[in-house]
Amino acid sequence: MANNGLIPISRFAKYSRTTRDTLLHYDRIGLLSPILRGENNYRYYSANQLISVNVIRSLQLLGMTLEEIMELRNSTTPKLTAEVIEKQIRKIDSKIDDWIRAKKLLLTIRETINSVANINIDEITIKHLPAEAIIIGDLNDFSGNRVFLDAFLDFYKDMSKKYPEIDLNYQVWMINSEEQIKQGNYYRPDRFYFHNPEGHDKRPAALYAIGYARGEYGQTACLYEKMMKYIDENGYEICGNTYEELPINDSCIADVDNYFIRILMPVKLK
């Protein structure tokens, strides 16, 4: 430390855990200037300025830009300072909410992918499954010349209007009614739904026949027929809506022919 009690820039950078270049930048933009310029234009700082650097770095870590930090430091009254801080707190809260939503989405996708790890794709099983939260759309409209894509886009549009607060990034799967399945109509789902763990609707707890196949939407006729035959031969019958899921889809694989389809068909003994 110099005789006058000030700290030269190189040592000040070390104490403040920053760099000389960073301090020079702060000086150029007027954010933090040295107390004294000595011989050869060498910069000296006071001990109190260590606190200032720590505050600047902390605010940067919280997402504030250097311009916003300058605005805060240039505020001339406690009231103005409090207003700037409140503005930044709202921004931080918004970012936290975004990160929490993103984490929930990623956890759901990971759980879905892991749920089909080491599955025997040729095997049909009958298993009791607990209820699961979902968000169900309105009944699909296939009147006239309307096709699958029309209904799919309507689902997104309607859900966005009906629930403006929900995350539309969750996977969209399908529901086929018992009547549709018994009639062999597998290509026009009655409804779509979001696989959202915070949904207010439920896939009911029930005994389900569970089957798997590879392919994309609309390539499940053979699996439905195979499952209906298996159910009948083992003394069961369908007893409710069937849920068609794509746990492996374009979120984790590029080839649509290798999408992984899972069908959950509620059953009961005859």
N, C-alpha and C positions, 0 to 999 in steps of 0.2 A: 504494500500500500504506500502511496506517495506521502511525503512529509505533511502535506496539507490535509491529510485524512481522506483523500479521494482515492478511487480505485481505477487503475488503468483499464482500458477496454478489454485487453486480452484476459486479465484476471477476472474482470466483471463478467465476461462471457462464461468463464469456467464456473464461477459461483452461481450464476443464474441458470446454468445448464442449457445455455443457448450457444450461438456461434457469433463470431465477430461479424460475419457477413449479415446476419440477421439484425444485429444492433446497428450496423451501418444503414441498412434498409429502413429501420425504424426512424433513424435520424433524418434520412432523405425525405421521408413522407411526413415528418413533423409529429410522429407518434410518441417518440421518446428520444430526446436529445441529451447529450452529455452536459454535465454541469459546467465543465471547463474544457477548453482546448489549450493544451500546453504547447511547449516547444515542438517544432516540426508538425504542428497541427494535431498532436496526439490527443485522444479523447479520454476524459476522466469522468467517472460517475460517482454519485454518493451512495451510501449504504441504503438510504431510503428508497432509491430507485430499484433496488433488488425486489422490493415489494411490488413496484409498478410492473416490472417484467413478469413476475409470477402471476399477477392479475391478468396481464395481456395474454399470456400463454394459456391460462385457465379458461378465459373467455373464448380463445380460438378452439380449444378442445371441445367446447360446448357448441361450436358451430358458427360463432360470430366472425364476420369478415373484419379485416383491419380497418376498413372504412367505418363499419358499425362501432368498432371499439374506439376509434377517434371521436365519433359522435358522442359516445358515452363519456369519454374523458373531457370533452369540450363543453359538456353540459354545465351550466353555470349555477344551477340551484339543485338542492336535494330533490325537489319535485320533478324536474326534468330528468335527472338521473334515474329516479324511480320509474318514470314512464318508459325510458329506454330499456331498463332492465325488465320491466313487465312485458314489453314487446318481445324481447328475446326469450323470455320464459315461455310465452305462448308458442313461439317457433319451435323451441326444444320439445315442448309437450306434444306438438303435432308430429315431430319426427319420431318421438318415442312411440306414439300410437301407430305410426306407419310401420315401424320395425316390429312391434308386437304382432300386428296383423300379418306381416310377411312371415314371421317365425311360425305362427299358427298354421299358415298355408303350407309352408315347407314341411312342418312336422306331420301334417295330414298326408301329404304326398309321399313322404318317406314311409309312413306307417302302411299306406296302401300298397306300395311297392314290396315292402317286406312281407306283407300278408300272403303273397303268392310265391315266395321263395321256396324252392324245393317241392313244388306242387307236381303231382303226377297228373298231367293234362288229360290223360285218358280215363281217369278214375272219377266216378260219381259217388258222392258221399251224402249221407243224411245226418244232419247235425242241428242241435238247438243253438240258435244265435240270439244274443241279447238285442234289445232295441238299440237303434242307432239314430242320432240326430241328422236330419236332412232338411232341405227346403224344396218343397214340391211346387211345380208350376201348375197352371190351369190346364184343363183338358185340351189336347191338341185338336186343331181344326184341319181335316184333310178333305174338306168339301171341294167339289169341282175338280180342277186340275192341280190342286195344291199338293206339293211333294214334301219329302222329309226336310229339306233345307228350309222351306217356308215355315214349317212348324218350329224348327230349331231356332230360327232368327226371331220368330214371334216370342219364344220363350225368353230370350235375352232381353228383348224390348219390354215385355210385360213385367219381368222381374225387376228391371232397372227402374221402372215407374212405380211399381208397387212397393219395393223395398230399396229406396235410394241409398240407404246406409250400408247395405250388405256388400261384401267383397264378391265381385263377379269372376274372380280368378280361380275359384274352386272347380273341380272337375264336374262335368255334366254327364249324368247317366240317365237311364230310361226305366220307365215302369210300363209293363204290359198287364192288362187286366186278365183275370181268370177266363172270362168269356172269350177274349181275343186268342189266348193260348189254346183253348179247347177247339176253337175254330181253325187253328193253324195260321192265324194272321200274326206273323212275327216281325213284319217290316215297317209297320206304322205304330209306333209306341203311343199309348194313351196319354202319357205325360212324360216330361223331363223333370229332373231334379238336380239340385246342387248337393254334392257330397260335402256339406259344410257342418263341422262338429258343433257349431253354435246355432244350428237351425232349430226352428220352433216346431217342425213336423218330425215324425218318427217313422223309420222302417220298423215295423212291430217286432217284438220278441216272438219267436216262433220256431217250429221245427221246419228246417229247409232242406230240400234236395239241392246240392251244390255241384255244378258242372263247369268245365273249362273248355276253351277253344282258342285258336289263334285266328286273327283276322280283324277286320274293322266293322263298324256299324253295318248292319244289314247282311252279315255273313254268318248268321247263327242258326239258320233253319235246321241244319243237320243236328246241331247240339240240342235244340229244343225237342226234336223228334226222338233223339236218343234218350233224353231225360224222361220224356213222357212214357216211353217204353219201359225204362228202368223202374220208374215209380209204380207203374201198373203191375209189373212182374214181381215186385217186392211187397205187394199188398197195400200200397198207398194210393192216395189221390190228391190232386191239387186242390188247394182250399183258400186261394187269395191271390193278390197281385204278385207278379213276378218282377224281380229287380235285376236289370241287366247292367253290369258294371264293366268298365275298362280300366283295371288297375295298372296296366302297362299300356301307355298311349304315347301321343306325341310329346308329352312332357319329359319323356326319358328314352324314346326310341324313334328313329326316323322312318323306318320301313313299316308302312301301314299293314302289310301282310303279317307282320309279327306282333301286332297289338295283341294283348292278352285279355280275353273276355271271360268274365265270370257271371254265371247266372244263378240267382238265388230264387228257388221256387218253393213257396210254402206248401207243406203237405200234412196229411193226417192219415191215420189208418182207415181202411175201408170199413 
